Amino acid sequence: MRSEARLNVLMRLRQSTQSLHQALHRHPLLQDFTTDRTTVERYQAVIEAFYGFYRPLEPTLIAAAAEAGCPSRYQQPIRTTWLEQDLRGLGYSMAAVKSLACHRGLTRLSKSGWLAGCLYVIEGSTLGGKAIISSLSKHMNSEVLHSTHFFRGFREQTIPRWQNTCNFIRQVCDSSEQVLVASDTARLVFTALTEWLNEIATERGLQPPAIDQNESSTKSGTHTAPDAAD
């Protein structure tokens, strides 16, 4: 049973999160993000939104990773630091950055599957960074392009880091129960992100997408992992 669970966990995560992942890309804040219709103001809104989401999430994730004895690479507030650098590059004072609204955060479960589900979403989100940077370089000015630490991510280490994350997920999800917890957590993270983006979009006069309640209760969105990582 354990070997079967480890074999199927990434497939289960992908299948259970695929639908809302696609919906997330159609969100008003994100759908024109990499086209010539985007603006500096839209870019600022996206960076603000991600900062407000990751700032409360990363300490929770770091605590869980430390408790689980994870490698140190999972025990640093990397994304919050990147986003702070990007906001400062866009002209925000540190006081303005710290005053930005934040998501209420997620409740941590004391189960390894919770950590696996979070890492699947968060680490996987770096996989599209190269394509985003390539698109932004065609449409954005130098101020924006010097404020892209978050999307540049781990650069040439992105794929090796993702593969290491996949191996860790397989290692900790060694039972059907932990696979289920991981899947539920991944959906929860993406549902929370969508709801947070809805709040930001509403504040900025954009129309949030209608949420299918049946779908949001059973599925959530995430990246598409490279085949080699499976």
KOLZAFI-932090 format. One record per residue (C-alpha): residue number from 1; residue in one letter; z, y, x. Coordinates in steps of 0.1 Angstrom, whole numbers. Last residue first. Layout:
KOLZAFI-932090
LOGU;NUM;A;Z;Y;X;
...
end
This chain:
KOLZAFI-932090
LOGU;230;D;-122;122;68;
LOGU;229;A;-123;150;93;
LOGU;228;A;-159;141;104;
LOGU;227;D;-170;148;68;
LOGU;226;P;-161;184;71;
LOGU;225;A;-135;195;46;
LOGU;224;T;-145;214;15;
LOGU;223;H;-120;241;9;
LOGU;222;T;-96;243;-19;
LOGU;221;G;-94;247;-57;
LOGU;220;S;-69;234;-82;
LOGU;219;K;-68;207;-108;
LOGU;218;T;-47;192;-135;
LOGU;217;S;-28;221;-152;
LOGU;216;S;-54;246;-142;
LOGU;215;E;-81;225;-159;
LOGU;214;N;-63;222;-192;
LOGU;213;Q;-54;259;-192;
LOGU;212;D;-90;270;-185;
LOGU;211;I;-84;304;-170;
LOGU;210;A;-105;334;-180;
LOGU;209;P;-117;353;-149;
LOGU;208;P;-98;385;-139;
LOGU;207;Q;-116;418;-149;
LOGU;206;L;-114;444;-122;
LOGU;205;G;-95;476;-127;
LOGU;204;R;-77;476;-94;
LOGU;203;E;-44;466;-108;
LOGU;202;T;-61;439;-128;
LOGU;201;A;-77;425;-96;
LOGU;200;I;-44;424;-78;
LOGU;199;E;-28;405;-106;
LOGU;198;N;-57;381;-109;
LOGU;197;L;-56;375;-72;
LOGU;196;W;-20;364;-76;
LOGU;195;E;-29;340;-104;
LOGU;194;T;-57;325;-83;
LOGU;193;L;-33;321;-53;
LOGU;192;A;-7;305;-75;
LOGU;191;T;-33;280;-89;
LOGU;190;F;-44;273;-54;
LOGU;189;V;-9;265;-42;
LOGU;188;L;0;245;-72;
LOGU;187;R;-32;224;-69;
LOGU;186;A;-23;216;-33;
LOGU;185;T;13;208;-44;
LOGU;184;D;2;184;-71;
LOGU;183;S;-20;165;-46;
LOGU;182;A;6;164;-19;
LOGU;181;V;32;151;-44;
LOGU;180;L;8;125;-57;
LOGU;179;V;0;113;-21;
LOGU;178;Q;38;112;-14;
LOGU;177;E;44;90;-44;
LOGU;176;S;14;67;-36;
LOGU;175;S;30;61;-2;
LOGU;174;D;23;69;34;
LOGU;173;C;15;106;30;
LOGU;172;V;32;116;62;
LOGU;171;Q;7;101;86;
LOGU;170;R;-24;108;66;
LOGU;169;I;-15;144;64;
LOGU;168;F;-8;146;101;
LOGU;167;N;-42;131;109;
LOGU;166;C;-58;156;86;
LOGU;165;T;-39;185;103;
LOGU;164;N;-51;173;137;
LOGU;163;Q;-87;173;124;
LOGU;162;W;-82;208;111;
LOGU;161;R;-69;219;145;
LOGU;160;P;-99;204;162;
LOGU;159;I;-122;222;137;
LOGU;158;T;-106;256;141;
LOGU;157;Q;-101;255;179;
LOGU;156;E;-133;274;186;
LOGU;155;R;-121;304;165;
LOGU;154;F;-85;299;154;
LOGU;153;G;-87;324;127;
LOGU;152;R;-118;346;127;
LOGU;151;F;-111;353;91;
LOGU;150;F;-76;366;96;
LOGU;149;H;-84;385;128;
LOGU;148;T;-111;404;110;
LOGU;147;S;-101;440;116;
LOGU;146;H;-125;450;144;
LOGU;145;L;-154;441;120;
LOGU;144;V;-139;464;94;
LOGU;143;E;-137;494;116;
LOGU;142;S;-171;486;131;
LOGU;141;N;-189;489;97;
LOGU;140;M;-196;461;73;
LOGU;139;H;-229;446;59;
LOGU;138;K;-245;423;85;
LOGU;137;S;-213;415;104;
LOGU;136;L;-196;406;71;
LOGU;135;S;-220;377;67;
LOGU;134;S;-214;362;101;
LOGU;133;I;-177;367;97;
LOGU;132;I;-176;349;64;
LOGU;131;A;-197;320;78;
LOGU;130;K;-172;316;107;
LOGU;129;G;-142;318;85;
LOGU;128;G;-152;290;61;
LOGU;127;L;-130;263;78;
LOGU;126;T;-99;285;79;
LOGU;125;S;-89;277;43;
LOGU;124;G;-84;241;53;
LOGU;123;E;-53;250;72;
LOGU;122;I;-38;267;42;
LOGU;121;V;-48;242;15;
LOGU;120;Y;-42;209;34;
LOGU;119;L;-11;224;50;
LOGU;118;C;4;231;16;
LOGU;117;G;-3;196;3;
LOGU;116;A;11;180;34;
LOGU;115;L;43;200;33;
LOGU;114;W;49;190;-3;
LOGU;113;G;41;154;5;
LOGU;112;S;69;154;31;
LOGU;111;K;94;158;3;
LOGU;110;S;122;184;1;
LOGU;109;L;103;205;-24;
LOGU;108;R;98;241;-16;
LOGU;107;T;95;266;-45;
LOGU;106;L;65;290;-40;
LOGU;105;G;65;327;-33;
LOGU;104;R;70;357;-56;
LOGU;103;H;37;371;-44;
LOGU;102;C;40;403;-24;
LOGU;101;A;34;440;-31;
LOGU;100;L;27;461;-1;
LOGU;99;S;56;482;13;
LOGU;98;K;56;464;47;
LOGU;97;V;20;474;53;
LOGU;96;A;26;510;43;
LOGU;95;A;55;512;67;
LOGU;94;M;34;496;95;
LOGU;93;S;9;524;89;
LOGU;92;Y;-24;513;74;
LOGU;91;G;-56;525;90;
LOGU;90;L;-79;495;87;
LOGU;89;G;-69;482;121;
LOGU;88;R;-33;483;109;
LOGU;87;L;-44;461;79;
LOGU;86;D;-61;437;102;
LOGU;85;Q;-32;434;125;
LOGU;84;E;-8;428;96;
LOGU;83;L;-32;401;83;
LOGU;82;W;-33;383;117;
LOGU;81;T;5;384;119;
LOGU;80;T;9;371;84;
LOGU;79;R;-16;344;92;
LOGU;78;I;2;332;124;
LOGU;77;P;38;331;110;
LOGU;76;Q;46;302;135;
LOGU;75;Q;60;268;129;
LOGU;74;Y;28;248;123;
LOGU;73;R;17;250;159;
LOGU;72;S;52;239;169;
LOGU;71;P;43;203;160;
LOGU;70;C;61;190;129;
LOGU;69;G;98;179;130;
LOGU;68;A;100;177;92;
LOGU;67;E;127;203;91;
LOGU;66;A;106;226;113;
LOGU;65;A;76;221;91;
LOGU;64;A;96;228;59;
LOGU;63;A;111;260;74;
LOGU;62;I;76;271;86;
LOGU;61;L;62;266;51;
LOGU;60;T;89;286;35;
LOGU;59;P;85;314;61;
LOGU;58;E;47;313;56;
LOGU;57;L;47;316;18;
LOGU;56;P;64;350;15;
LOGU;55;R;39;369;37;
LOGU;54;Y;10;346;29;
LOGU;53;F;4;359;-7;
LOGU;52;G;9;396;-2;
LOGU;51;Y;-12;395;30;
LOGU;50;F;-39;376;12;
LOGU;49;A;-41;403;-15;
LOGU;48;E;-40;432;10;
LOGU;47;I;-68;416;30;
LOGU;46;V;-89;413;-2;
LOGU;45;A;-81;448;-14;
LOGU;44;Q;-91;462;20;
LOGU;43;Y;-124;443;19;
LOGU;42;R;-131;457;-15;
LOGU;41;E;-124;493;-3;
LOGU;40;V;-147;487;27;
LOGU;39;T;-174;477;2;
LOGU;38;T;-191;446;-10;
LOGU;37;R;-226;447;-26;
LOGU;36;D;-243;437;6;
LOGU;35;T;-229;402;1;
LOGU;34;T;-199;384;17;
LOGU;33;F;-172;396;-8;
LOGU;32;D;-194;396;-38;
LOGU;31;Q;-175;367;-55;
LOGU;30;L;-142;374;-39;
LOGU;29;L;-122;400;-58;
LOGU;28;P;-139;392;-91;
LOGU;27;H;-131;354;-87;
LOGU;26;R;-162;332;-84;
LOGU;25;H;-150;316;-52;
LOGU;24;L;-118;307;-69;
LOGU;23;A;-138;289;-96;
LOGU;22;Q;-153;266;-70;
LOGU;21;H;-119;258;-56;
LOGU;20;L;-107;253;-91;
LOGU;19;S;-130;224;-95;
LOGU;18;Q;-126;208;-61;
LOGU;17;T;-88;205;-61;
LOGU;16;S;-82;170;-74;
LOGU;15;Q;-112;155;-57;
LOGU;14;R;-105;169;-23;
LOGU;13;L;-68;159;-24;
LOGU;12;R;-76;124;-35;
LOGU;11;M;-102;120;-9;
LOGU;10;L;-78;132;17;
LOGU;9;V;-51;108;5;
LOGU;8;N;-72;77;2;
LOGU;7;L;-69;61;36;
LOGU;6;R;-32;70;40;
LOGU;5;A;-25;56;5;
LOGU;4;E;-43;23;14;
LOGU;3;S;-24;20;46;
LOGU;2;R;9;24;28;
LOGU;1;M;0;0;0;
end
